[in-house]
Amino acid sequence: MQRLNYIKASPRPFEHLSTLSRYFHDCGFPGGLLELVWLRASQLNGCAYCTDMHVADALKLGEAPRRLHLIAAWREANLYSPAERAALAWTEAVTNVQDGHVPDHVFEGLKPHFDERQIADLTYAIATINAWNRLAVAFRVPLPDTPAGVR
């Protein structure tokens, strides 16, 4: 059961976070990269609501179901481009900061594929999905009966 309707309780931060999320859909990331990144972070954070939503959004964008099914095993699957692999490695490193750092080699792996603005935008996008995940998990946002798939 949902603990608190955080949107109703404090709508202004929700509006700002929503505006930030919309920015990433228009900032020039190729194809479904953003949805792959947001899906992987949501899995790592154990957020069923966001995982469900980003699978639905990725499918709407034409993402192959097989790639979505295997995203948790992206290192072992040959289904992801070098740029996607670099972004997924960065997503995992930035999401899992409990040990206090993000490795230099993971950052360096981004540089052949993304310019500085794209790296900054990607990192903001990862921070944003981590915020959404923490809200949904903390307040126990329920999984809808049908996939959310709504931005």
C-alpha positions in Angstrom: 0.0 0.0 0.0 1.3 3.4 -0.9 2.6 5.3 2.1 2.1 8.8 0.8 1.0 10.5 -2.3 4.1 12.6 -2.6 2.8 14.4 -5.8 -0.2 15.7 -3.9 1.7 16.4 -0.8 4.4 18.5 -2.5 3.5 19.2 -6.2 6.2 21.8 -6.9 9.2 19.5 -6.7 7.3 16.9 -8.8 6.7 19.5 -11.5 10.4 20.5 -11.6 11.5 16.9 -11.7 9.0 16.2 -14.4 10.3 19.1 -16.5 13.9 17.9 -16.0 12.8 14.4 -17.2 11.2 15.8 -20.3 14.4 17.7 -21.2 16.2 14.4 -21.6 13.8 13.2 -24.3 14.7 16.2 -26.4 18.4 16.6 -25.7 19.7 14.4 -28.5 20.4 11.0 -27.1 20.3 8.5 -29.9 17.4 6.0 -30.3 16.2 4.4 -27.1 19.4 5.0 -25.1 17.7 7.0 -22.4 15.1 4.3 -21.8 17.8 1.6 -21.6 19.7 3.8 -19.0 16.6 4.5 -17.0 15.5 0.9 -17.1 18.8 -0.4 -15.9 19.0 2.2 -13.0 15.4 1.3 -12.0 16.3 -2.4 -11.9 19.4 -1.7 -9.8 17.2 0.3 -7.4 14.5 -2.3 -7.2 11.8 0.1 -8.4 9.1 -2.0 -10.0 7.0 1.0 -11.0 9.8 2.7 -12.9 11.1 -0.6 -14.4 7.6 -1.3 -15.7 7.2 2.2 -17.1 10.5 2.3 -18.9 10.0 -1.1 -20.5 6.6 0.2 -21.8 8.2 3.4 -23.0 11.1 1.6 -24.7 8.7 -0.7 -26.5 6.7 2.3 -27.7 10.0 3.7 -29.2 10.4 0.4 -31.1 13.0 -1.2 -28.8 13.4 -4.9 -29.3 11.9 -6.9 -26.4 14.9 -9.2 -26.4 17.2 -6.3 -25.6 15.0 -5.2 -22.7 14.8 -8.8 -21.4 18.6 -9.0 -21.4 19.5 -5.5 -20.1 20.5 -6.9 -16.7 23.0 -9.1 -18.5 24.2 -6.5 -21.0 27.9 -7.3 -20.4 27.3 -10.9 -21.6 24.9 -10.1 -24.4 26.2 -8.9 -27.8 23.0 -6.9 -28.4 24.2 -3.5 -27.4 26.4 -1.0 -29.2 29.7 0.2 -27.8 28.0 3.6 -26.9 25.2 1.8 -25.2 27.6 -0.4 -23.3 29.6 2.7 -22.1 26.3 4.4 -21.0 25.1 1.3 -19.2 28.5 1.0 -17.4 28.3 4.6 -16.4 24.7 4.2 -15.2 25.7 1.3 -13.0 28.7 3.2 -11.6 26.8 6.4 -10.9 23.8 4.5 -9.4 25.9 2.3 -7.2 28.0 5.0 -5.4 27.8 3.3 -2.0 31.5 2.7 -2.0 32.2 6.4 -2.4 33.5 6.7 -6.0 32.9 6.2 -9.7 35.9 4.5 -11.4 38.0 6.6 -13.8 38.0 3.8 -16.4 34.2 3.9 -16.6 34.3 7.7 -17.2 37.0 7.3 -19.8 34.9 4.7 -21.6 32.3 7.4 -22.3 34.7 9.8 -24.1 34.9 7.9 -27.5 31.1 8.0 -27.8 29.8 11.2 -26.1 30.9 14.8 -26.0 31.1 16.7 -22.7 27.5 18.0 -22.9 26.2 14.5 -23.6 28.2 13.1 -20.7 26.8 15.8 -18.4 23.3 15.2 -19.7 23.6 11.5 -19.3 24.8 11.9 -15.7 21.9 14.3 -14.9 19.5 11.8 -16.5 20.9 9.0 -14.3 20.7 11.3 -11.2 17.1 12.1 -12.2 16.0 8.5 -12.5 17.7 7.7 -9.2 15.5 10.5 -7.6 12.3 9.0 -9.2 13.3 5.5 -8.1 13.9 6.6 -4.5 10.6 8.4 -4.4 8.7 5.5 -5.7 10.4 3.0 -3.5 10.3 5.1 -0.4 6.6 5.8 -0.7 5.7 2.4 -2.1 4.2 3.6 -5.3 2.1 0.6 -6.5 2.6 -1.2 -9.7 -0.4 -0.4 -12.0 -2.6 -3.2 -13.3 -1.3 -2.4 -16.8 2.1 -1.0 -17.7 2.3 2.7 -17.0 4.3 3.6 -20.1 3.4 7.3 -19.6 6.0 10.1 -19.6 
